[in-house]
């Protein structure tokens, strides 16, 4: 009965329950420790490095089961967790600091639910995201066919200058491929967005996807009117160094 009640509660998940709280105050007053205590229920002793001054929000989108959570864990922890995942409920997030051209950049990455019943919840977060990584599964034609619908939502709810990247995930499963690399490239070209194939299991191009996004966002924030970072060229130059997933 308790399990049924929990399921019923999740099915009635409402976007009105979503709230945002911002921690403010001088450096070293304990904001990060307070957040860790709330998130993990424990106090981590020792000195924290001050929260990074430059940061961006990256949102993961795509159908349920395309590997968004595994993709995020691979980037955050450098690990692949095998087995069956419970579908993400609403929004989950992780933080990671990366170095871009000698500068520390904090990425807050939002892992979103792919199911239709949670779509209204994720819509509320689109406008707060500066970059969107849209994933499909190369072994699922349905997830690829739904990319256009996802992009329609993006153009409706997100900022017009949001950075978008298309990713064909699970490229390590060569025997189960049903979506050709050329099809992903063609679709991305139609929308004028960068594309690559990735593997949350082996880590292929996972770091590259986030690095390219971070470089693009940093360039936009530091010199919006200056020489632009060419994300398409950067990705193509880096893909040529890879020998996996048909990206030679």
N, C-alpha and C positions, 0 to 999 in steps of 0.2 A: 504493500500500500504506500509506503514511504517513497519507493522508487517511482510509482505512478504519479504521486504528488509532485515529485521533482520534475518529472517529464512534463507534466501539465504546466508547471511554473515556467519552464524554459520555453514551451510552445507559446506562452502568452507574453513573452519578452517584449517590452514596449520601449520605443525610443524615448519616451518621456522620462524613463528611469536613468537616462544618460546625463551625467553632470560633469563639469570640469572644475577642478580646484587647482589654483596656482599658488605655489609656495614662494613667498617673498621674504626678504630680509638681508642683512649684511652677510658677507662671506664669513664662514666658520661659526654661524650661530646654530648650525645643526640641521639644516633643511634636508640634506641628503640622508642623514641618519634617521630622521623622522620618516622619510619616505620608505627607506629600507625596513624600518620597524613595522610600518603599516603593511608593506607588500609581503614581507617574509616573516614577520613576527619575531625578529631578533635584532639585537644590537651588535654591529660589527666594530670592535675596538680598533684603534689605530687612527692614523691621519688620512683623511680623504684628500685627494687632489681636488682643488676647486673646480666646480662645474664648468665645463668648457663654454667659452663665451660665444662661439658660433655653432649653431646647430640647425638641423633641418628635419622635417618630418617626411618619411617615406611610407607609402601605403601599398600593401600587397593585395592585389585583386585577382579574381578568377573563380571558376567553378569549384565547388566542393570536391576534394580529392585530387586536385592537380598538383599538390605538394607544397603549398604555400608555407605551412608550418615547418615542414622538414627543411625547406629552402632557408627559412629564417634561422632555424637552429644550426644549420650548416655554416651560415655566415657568422652567427653570434659565437658559437662554441667550437666550430670546426669539427663537428661530429654528425653522424647520421644515425638516427634512432629508428631501428627497424621495428616492424610490428604494425598493428592497427592503431591509428590515432582516433580519439574522439573528435568529432567535428568541432571547430572553433565556434564558440557561442558569442555572437556580437563582435566585440573587438578585444584583442589582446595586444600587448606591445612589449618590445625589448629595446634596450639602448646599447649602442656600441660607438666607441670613439675610434675614428680612423684618421690617418695622417694623409693630408692632401697637399702636395707641394710644400712640405715642411710645416704645415699648419694643422693643428688638432681640430677635427670637425666631429661633432656629436650627431649621430643619426638616431632619431627616434623612429623605430619601424613598427608600423601597425599591421598586425595580422588580422585579416577580416574574415568573417563567415561567408562562405560561398552560397549557402542555401538561400532560396528565394524568401523564406519567412523572416530572415534577418536583414533583408535588403534595405528596408527603411531605416534600420539602425546605422548601417554603413553610409547611407546617403548623407546623414548628418555630419559626417566627418570629412567628406570629400573636400570641402572648401578650406579645411585647415591643413591639407596635405600639399607639399611643394613638389612632390614627385610621386608617380604611380608606376609600380611594376606590375604589369598585367600578365599572368601566367596561364598557359594552357598545357595540357598533357599530350605529348606526341603520340601516345597510344590510345587517345580518346578523340575521335572525330567530333563528337558532340561538344567537348570543351573548346575545340578549335572553332567550330561553327558559331559558338556563343560569343566569341571575341568581339564581333561587330556590335552585339547588343551591349556588351560591357563598355565599349568605346562610346556608344550613344549615351549611356548613363554618365560617363566621364565628362563628355562635352556639355551635358545638361547641368550637372551638379558641381563640377570642379572649376577652379579658376582657369581662365582661358590660356594663361601662360604656364600652366602646370607642365612639368617634365614627364613624359610618358615613354615607357620602354616595353616592348613586347618580348616575352620569353617563352620559348618552347621547352618545357621541363621534361625530365625523365629521359634524356637523350641516351642514357646508358642502356636502356632497354631496346636494343636494336632489333630483336626478333619480333617485338610487339608493335613496332612503328606502323602507324596508319596515316600520319600527317608528314608529308615530305618537307624537307628543309626549304625547298624552293617555294612551297606554299606559304610558309611563315614569312619568308623574305618578301614575297609578292604582296601579302596582306599589309605588312609593315610599311612597304613602299607606298601603298595606296593612301595611307594615313600620314605619311611623312615622319614616321617614328623609327628609332633604332631597334634592331632585332638581334637576338642571338639565341642559341639553344644552350640549355643548362642541364646540370644533373645535381640534384640535392644529395644524391647518394655518394657520388665520387667527388663532388665539389667543383666540377668543371664549370668555369665561367661564373660561378656564384660571386666570388670576390670581385671579379671584373664588372659585373652588373652594378654592384653598389659603389665601386670606385668611380666608374664613369658617371653615375648619377651625382655623387658627391663633388666631383670635379666641375660638372656643369652648374650645380647649385652654388658652389663657392665662387665660380667665375661671375655668375649673375649678381651675386651679392656684393662682391668686391669692386667690380668695374662694370656696372650695368650698361654704360654707354661706350665701353672700350672694345678692344679686340676680343671677340667671342671664342670660347672654347668649342672646338668642332667635335661634338660627341660622336657623330657618325664616323668620322675619320679615325678618331681615337679607338673606337670599338673595332673597326675593321683592321687597324694595324695590330691590335692585341690578339684578335682572333686568328690572325695568320701565324701566330706563334704557338697556337694550340693544335694538337693532333687528334682531337676527339670530336665526335658528333658532327662530322662532315664539315668542319669549319676551316678547312685548309684553303 
